[in-house]
Amino acid sequence: MARQLKKPAKPEEPDLLPAMGLFTILIPMLLSMAAFSKLAIVEVNLPERSVMSNSDDQPPPDEQALNLSLAITSDYLVIGARGGFQPNVYFKEMWTFRCKSDAKLITHSPDDVKAAVESGHGPKCQDGSEMDKDKYLYEIEAIQLWAIQKESEEDPGKIIWAVYSNGGTAEEAVADSAYVDGNNNFLMAVGEGPGGAQKPATLVKPSAGQAIATLAENSVRTLKPDVAAKNMIAPLSAYDLIAKDLIAIHTTFIDLDDADNIIIVANDDTQFDKIIQLMDRAKEAGFGKINLAKLGG
């Protein structure tokens, strides 16, 4: 008797209702947790620089907006507002590395680092060893901007030194807060030797029992012996010079509607570390609304 062939069964369609129910629950939940933000870049063309002045022949501060901006270039920082720009704060860029070989900090200029890499070597550590010439950028711990004094645009300038509190240890000092005197001026002096690379002999650290302050509000205090012993003389940071001016500007124009606003203007190739440092200084000076803009030509 011939066997009867069974017709193949028609495949059943999958039941999608459970999956659809799951997505119905997940999608609203994920949307409620999502955060959306808008990113915009403002093109800013800087006018010709002129010195900001508060002379009597200018209109009162409350008649116009402040329109404050802070620009960073490869050579200087400059604050601008209505009426023009303040004098440039020139700097020398320095890279501080944390060497893996000895776990110690070492500071080099970018030009010296690039010259070493082009010759087939990496930046040197304190123990004489070399960093990986292909991966040294990942060992940069901080990008410092040492303030320099220039007599003219062509003058290479000299490093300015200042007195700082020590934010590190006795074995490895790290400049923390710059000290100011009773007139809110930095304890500073221009360095000696070529480029001002040597600490000036005229700059003396304050002694124990002396009243001293920093840029922070209500920071006046009497130096204790243990703190005075750890104070150090280091290159003055251009960030600190800018912070001092920002604090003075915010205090002077506090009554203006845009007194809390500032625009930080930078080139496309400006390292993010520099922008973050400027944002921190602006925030500490009282500017709560910080915008970023591209330096236009």
C-alpha positions as CSV (number, residue, x, y, z in Angstrom):
1,M,0.0,0.0,0.0
2,A,1.5,3.3,-1.0
3,R,2.4,5.6,1.7
4,Q,0.6,8.9,1.6
5,L,2.8,12.0,1.5
6,K,2.0,14.6,4.1
7,K,1.8,18.1,2.9
8,P,4.3,20.3,4.6
9,A,2.7,22.3,7.3
10,K,2.3,26.0,6.8
11,P,4.8,27.9,9.1
12,E,3.1,29.8,11.8
13,E,3.7,33.5,12.1
14,P,5.6,34.6,15.2
15,D,3.6,36.2,18.0
16,L,5.0,39.8,18.1
17,L,2.6,41.0,20.8
18,P,5.0,40.4,23.7
19,A,7.8,42.2,21.9
20,M,5.6,45.1,21.0
21,G,4.4,45.3,24.6
22,L,8.1,45.4,25.7
23,F,9.0,48.2,23.3
24,T,5.9,50.1,24.3
25,I,7.2,50.2,27.8
26,L,10.9,50.8,27.0
27,I,10.6,53.6,24.4
28,P,8.7,56.1,26.7
29,M,11.1,55.2,29.6
30,L,14.2,55.8,27.5
31,L,12.8,59.1,26.1
32,S,12.1,60.3,29.6
33,M,15.7,59.6,30.6
34,A,17.4,61.1,27.6
35,A,18.9,64.6,27.7
36,F,19.1,66.8,24.7
37,S,21.4,69.8,24.3
38,K,22.0,72.2,21.4
39,L,25.6,73.2,20.5
40,A,26.2,76.3,18.6
41,I,29.4,78.1,17.4
42,V,29.3,81.9,17.1
43,E,31.6,83.5,14.6
44,V,33.4,86.4,16.2
45,N,35.6,88.9,14.3
46,L,37.8,90.7,16.7
47,P,38.1,94.5,16.3
48,E,41.4,96.3,16.4
49,R,42.8,96.2,20.0
50,S,42.7,99.3,22.1
51,V,43.2,99.8,25.8
52,M,40.0,99.7,27.9
53,S,39.7,102.8,29.9
54,N,37.3,104.0,32.6
55,S,37.9,107.7,32.1
56,D,35.3,110.3,33.0
57,D,34.6,111.2,29.4
58,Q,33.1,107.7,28.7
59,P,29.4,107.0,29.2
60,P,28.4,105.5,32.6
61,P,28.7,101.7,32.8
62,D,24.9,101.3,33.1
63,E,24.2,102.8,29.7
64,Q,25.6,100.0,27.6
65,A,26.1,96.2,27.8
66,L,29.6,95.0,28.8
67,N,29.9,92.6,25.9
68,L,32.9,90.9,27.6
69,S,35.1,88.4,25.7
70,L,38.3,86.6,26.4
71,A,40.4,85.5,23.4
72,I,43.3,83.1,23.3
73,T,45.8,82.9,20.5
74,S,49.1,81.0,20.2
75,D,51.0,83.8,21.9
76,Y,48.8,85.8,24.2
77,L,45.5,86.1,26.1
78,V,43.4,89.3,25.8
79,I,40.2,90.6,27.4
80,G,37.9,92.7,25.3
81,A,34.7,94.6,26.0
82,R,32.8,97.6,24.8
83,G,35.3,100.3,23.9
84,G,38.2,98.0,23.0
85,F,40.7,95.5,24.3
86,Q,43.0,95.4,27.3
87,P,46.8,95.0,26.7
88,N,47.8,91.5,25.6
89,V,49.0,89.0,28.3
90,Y,51.9,87.3,26.5
91,F,52.9,83.8,27.5
92,K,55.3,80.9,26.9
93,E,53.6,77.6,26.5
94,M,55.1,74.7,28.5
95,W,54.2,71.0,28.7
96,T,54.4,69.2,32.0
97,F,54.8,65.4,31.8
98,R,54.4,62.6,34.4
99,C,57.1,60.1,33.5
100,K,56.2,56.5,33.9
101,S,59.9,55.5,34.5
102,D,60.3,57.5,37.8
103,A,56.7,58.8,38.4
104,K,58.1,62.4,38.6
105,L,57.0,65.6,36.8
106,I,59.2,67.2,34.2
107,T,58.5,70.3,32.1
108,H,59.6,71.0,28.6
109,S,58.8,73.6,25.9
110,P,56.8,72.3,23.0
111,D,59.6,73.4,20.6
112,D,62.2,71.3,22.5
113,V,59.8,68.3,22.5
114,K,59.1,68.5,18.8
115,A,62.8,68.9,18.0
116,A,63.7,65.8,20.1
117,V,60.9,63.8,18.3
118,E,62.1,64.9,14.9
119,S,65.6,63.6,15.8
120,G,64.1,60.2,16.7
121,H,64.0,60.7,20.5
122,G,61.3,61.2,23.1
123,P,61.2,63.9,25.8
124,K,63.6,63.1,28.6
125,C,62.6,62.4,32.2
126,Q,64.4,63.4,35.4
127,D,66.1,60.0,35.6
128,G,67.5,60.4,32.1
129,S,65.2,57.9,30.4
130,E,63.2,58.8,27.4
131,M,59.4,58.7,26.9
132,D,57.9,56.9,23.9
133,K,58.4,59.3,21.0
134,D,55.1,58.1,19.5
135,K,53.0,58.2,22.7
136,Y,54.5,61.1,24.7
137,L,51.4,63.3,24.2
138,Y,49.4,60.9,26.3
139,E,51.8,61.6,29.2
140,I,51.1,65.3,29.3
141,E,49.7,66.1,32.7
142,A,49.2,69.9,32.3
143,I,49.7,72.6,29.7
144,Q,51.2,75.6,31.4
145,L,51.2,79.2,30.1
146,W,54.1,81.1,31.7
147,A,53.6,84.8,31.7
148,I,56.3,86.8,30.0
149,Q,57.1,90.5,29.9
150,K,57.8,92.0,26.4
151,E,59.1,95.5,25.6
152,S,57.8,95.3,22.0
153,E,56.0,92.9,19.6
154,E,59.4,91.7,18.4
155,D,60.9,91.2,21.9
156,P,61.0,87.5,22.8
157,G,60.3,88.5,26.3
158,K,61.4,87.3,29.8
159,I,59.6,85.0,32.1
160,I,57.9,86.6,35.1
161,W,58.3,84.8,38.4
162,A,56.0,84.9,41.4
163,V,55.5,83.5,44.9
164,Y,53.1,80.5,45.1
165,S,51.8,78.3,47.8
166,N,52.8,74.7,47.4
167,G,50.1,72.3,46.3
168,G,52.4,69.3,46.2
169,T,54.8,67.8,48.6
170,A,58.1,68.7,50.1
171,E,59.7,66.2,47.6
172,E,57.7,67.4,44.6
173,A,56.5,71.0,44.8
174,V,53.6,72.1,42.6
175,A,52.6,75.8,42.3
176,D,49.1,76.2,43.6
177,S,47.8,79.7,44.5
178,A,49.7,82.9,43.7
179,Y,50.2,85.4,46.6
180,V,49.2,89.1,46.4
181,D,50.0,92.0,48.6
182,G,47.7,94.5,50.3
183,N,47.1,96.3,47.0
184,N,46.1,93.0,45.3
185,N,49.4,93.0,43.3
186,F,51.2,89.8,42.7
187,L,54.5,89.2,44.5
188,M,56.5,88.9,41.3
189,A,59.6,90.0,39.4
190,V,61.1,89.5,36.0
191,G,63.6,86.6,35.8
192,E,67.3,86.9,35.2
193,G,69.5,85.6,32.4
194,P,68.5,84.8,28.8
195,G,64.7,84.7,28.5
196,G,64.4,85.3,32.3
197,A,64.8,81.6,32.9
198,Q,66.6,82.1,36.2
199,K,64.7,83.0,39.4
200,P,65.2,86.7,40.3
201,A,67.3,87.3,43.4
202,T,65.1,90.3,44.3
203,L,62.0,88.1,44.7
204,V,61.8,86.9,48.3
205,K,59.2,84.5,49.8
206,P,57.1,86.0,52.7
207,S,58.1,84.8,56.1
208,A,56.1,83.2,58.9
209,G,53.8,85.7,60.7
210,Q,53.4,87.9,57.7
211,A,49.9,88.7,56.5
212,I,49.3,87.4,53.0
213,A,46.4,86.8,50.6
214,T,45.6,85.1,47.3
215,L,43.1,86.0,44.5
216,A,40.3,84.2,46.4
217,E,37.8,86.4,48.2
218,N,38.5,87.0,52.0
219,S,41.7,85.0,51.8
220,V,43.9,87.3,53.9
221,R,45.7,85.2,56.6
222,T,48.8,85.1,58.7
223,L,51.4,82.7,57.4
224,K,52.1,79.8,59.7
225,P,55.6,78.5,59.9
226,D,54.9,75.2,58.2
227,V,53.1,76.8,55.3
228,A,55.8,79.5,54.9
229,A,58.4,76.8,54.7
230,K,56.7,75.1,51.8
231,N,56.0,78.3,49.7
232,M,57.8,78.4,46.4
233,I,58.9,80.7,43.6
234,A,57.6,79.6,40.2
235,P,56.9,81.2,36.8
236,L,53.7,83.3,37.0
237,S,50.8,81.8,35.2
238,A,49.1,83.8,32.5
239,Y,45.9,82.3,33.7
240,D,46.4,84.0,37.1
241,L,47.0,87.4,35.4
242,I,43.8,87.0,33.5
243,A,41.9,85.8,36.6
244,K,43.0,88.9,38.4
245,D,41.7,91.2,35.6
246,L,38.4,89.2,35.4
247,I,37.8,89.6,39.1
248,A,38.3,93.4,38.9
249,I,36.1,93.7,35.8
250,H,33.2,91.6,37.3
251,T,33.4,93.7,40.5
252,T,33.4,97.0,38.6
253,F,30.5,96.2,36.3
254,I,28.4,94.0,38.6
255,D,25.3,96.2,38.0
256,L,25.1,95.6,34.3
257,D,22.6,93.2,32.9
258,D,25.3,91.0,31.2
259,A,27.8,91.3,34.0
260,D,27.8,87.5,34.5
261,N,28.3,86.8,30.8
262,I,31.6,86.1,29.0
263,I,32.5,84.7,25.6
264,I,35.7,82.6,25.3
265,V,37.1,82.9,21.8
266,A,39.6,80.4,20.4
267,N,41.0,78.9,17.2
268,D,40.0,75.5,16.0
269,D,43.5,74.1,17.0
270,T,43.5,75.4,20.5
271,Q,44.0,72.6,23.0
272,F,40.9,71.8,25.1
273,D,43.0,72.0,28.3
274,K,43.5,75.7,27.7
275,I,39.8,76.4,27.2
276,I,39.0,74.5,30.3
277,Q,41.5,76.5,32.3
278,L,40.0,79.7,31.1
279,M,36.5,78.6,31.8
280,D,37.5,77.7,35.4
281,R,39.1,81.1,35.9
282,A,36.1,82.9,34.5
283,K,33.7,80.9,36.7
284,E,35.8,81.6,39.8
285,A,35.8,85.3,38.9
286,G,31.9,85.3,39.1
287,F,31.0,84.7,35.4
288,G,28.2,82.1,35.5
289,K,27.2,82.3,31.9
290,I,30.2,81.2,29.7
291,N,29.9,80.8,25.9
292,L,32.4,79.5,23.4
293,A,33.1,81.1,20.0
294,K,35.4,80.5,17.1
295,L,38.1,83.1,16.4
296,G,37.2,84.6,13.1
297,G,39.5,86.3,10.6
